[in-house]
């Protein structure tokens, strides 16, 4: 069965220089998190195709903007916390993981995951966020290095629950990441993604 592909875009700075419209041009939907909508034209909003939010501040910001409400996905209040089965302490869900879960529910089986910097070994980079210091990105929502272990554990739990889904994490070349060897995880670089998109485009235009 052919994979159903989606780009899940977190806001770690490792994805800062990548043009997300490349996915749009070959028909791969882009699911963004929280403030990603700020990067696009306030009239046409070519991206993101879906915007997943978990924090009250950013939810109110988006509702007060011109971003289309039919592109918004807001998990239930209960689902904005990790399930007790994964962690009895139920820490706050991060929007990137929420986006993965929502996309899987809609039938996507190949997740191209960008900007998930908690898997990067360098400490400062691992908690980077493109919107740090902007409205609704204060200390109350900021991740810290101590959160990374739990985020990795929760990711592994989600992957174990969805063995038929491939999780492909994308980073700049030569990035050192926390290696996991779960059967359904893959590691890619941005040149790998460009090659993949080129192949998709060539297949579309071939007679």
N, C-alpha and C positions, 0 to 999 in steps of 0.2 A: 504494500500500500504506500502511495506517495506521501511524503512528509508534508505537513502543513506548517509553513515557516512564518515566524514573526520576529521582529527585532524588539527586544525589551531593553529600554534605555534608562540606566541609572544616571546619576549626576556626579559621579566621581570625575576628577579632572583628567583621568586617562583617556577620556573620549572627547576632550576639548576641541581638537582640531579635525575631527572627522565629520564629513558632510553627510548628515542623515538623509538628505534628499536622494542620495544614491539608492537607498532602499526603495523609496517612493517611485523612482523611475523604472524599476523592474517589477513593481507590483507587490513588494513585501511590505506589509503594514508595520507601522512604527508605534509602539506603545511606550509612552513616556511617563515620567514620574513628576508629580508636584509642579515645580516652576518651569518645566521644559517649554511650556507654551509661550513663555516670555521671549523666546528666541525667534519667533515667527511673526509674520505680518498680522496686525490686529484686525485686518479686514478679511483676508482670504484664509488664514490659518491652514496652509498646506499640510502642516504637521503640528502635533502628533495626530495619528488616527484615533488613538484613545489616550486619555490622560487619567492615570490612577493616583488618587490622593488619600492620605490617611490622617493628616494633621489638620486640626480645626482652622488654624490661621490661614493656611494655603487654600483650604476649601472655600473659606469666605472670600479670599482674594479672587479666586477663579470665578465664583458666582457673581462677583461684582465687575468682572471683565466682560469683554465681547466674545470670549471663547465659547464655542457652541456647547450647550448643555448636553446634547445627545452624544458627544464624544467623551463625556466624563464618566468615570467609574469610581464610585466611593463605596468601599466595603462597609458592611454593617458595623455598628459600634463594637460588637463582640469580636468581629474579624479584624479589627485594628490592633489586636493583641495576639501574640502567638498562641496557638492552641495548647491546652494543658498537656495533651498527649506528647507534644514535642518538648515542652518545658513547663513544669509545674508552677514556676514563678511567673509565667505569662508576661514576658517583657513586651514592650511596644513593638508592633510590626513595623518593618521599614517598607516604604512604598515600592521599592524594587522587587522584593519578595512577594508583596501583594499583587503586583502586576504579573509576575510569573504564574501565581496561583489562578488569577482571573483568566489569563490567556489559556492555560491548560483546560479550564472549565469550558472554554469556548472551542475546544477541539484542536488547538495548536500542539504539534508534536515535535517541532524543532525550534528551540528558542536560541536566538542569537543575542547574547547578553553583553551589553556594552556599559562601561562606567560603573562596574561593580568593584570598587577599589578595595573593599575589605579583604579581598583575597591577595592583595599585593603585600609583599613582605616589608617593604620600607614603611616605617611607622607613620610618618607625616603624610605620605601619599595615601596610605590605607584609610585615612579618615578625611581625605580631601573632598570638597564639594564645590562645584562651580558657582554656587549661589551664596556661599558663606558671607555673612555680614549684610545681606540684603534683607528687605522686609520678609518676615516669617521664617527667617533662617538664623535665629538667635541661639543662645546657649541651651535653651529648653528643648530644642530639636536636634542639637548637634551630637553626632556619634563621637565616641572616644575609642582609643586603642583597646581598652578593656572590653569593649563590646564585640570585638572581632571574633573571639572564640565562640561566643554564643551565635553570632551570625553564621559562622561556618557550620556549626552544629545544626542550626535550623535549616540551612540550605541542604545539608546531607539528608536530613529527615524528609524534606520535601522531595528530593530526588528519589529516595527510597520508596516513597509512596507512589511515584509515577515512573516505574521502570521502562515504560514504553515511550517516554519523552526524552529527547536528547537536549542537554544543556550545554551550549557552546559559548564559552567565555572568551571575549576578545580584548586584547591588550596591545599596546605598542610593542614593536619588536624589542627583544632583550629585556623585557620586564620580568622581574623575578617574583613569582607568585607562590602562594601556599599550595603545593601540589596535592591533589586528591586523585584517587584512582578508582572511584566509583565507576561502574560499567557504563553509565549513561552520561558521563561528563566528557567534554572535549575542550581543547585549548587551541585558540587561534590568534593570529596577529591581524592587524589591519590590512597588510598586503594579502593575506589569505582571503580576507573578506572581499577585497577588490577583485581578486581572481574569481571567486565564486560568483560575484555579481556580473562580471564580464561573461562568464560561461552561461549564466541564466539569460542575459541579454542576447547573446549570440544564438542560443537555442530558440529564442522567441522570433528572431528575424530570419532564421534559416528557412529556405523554401521546403 
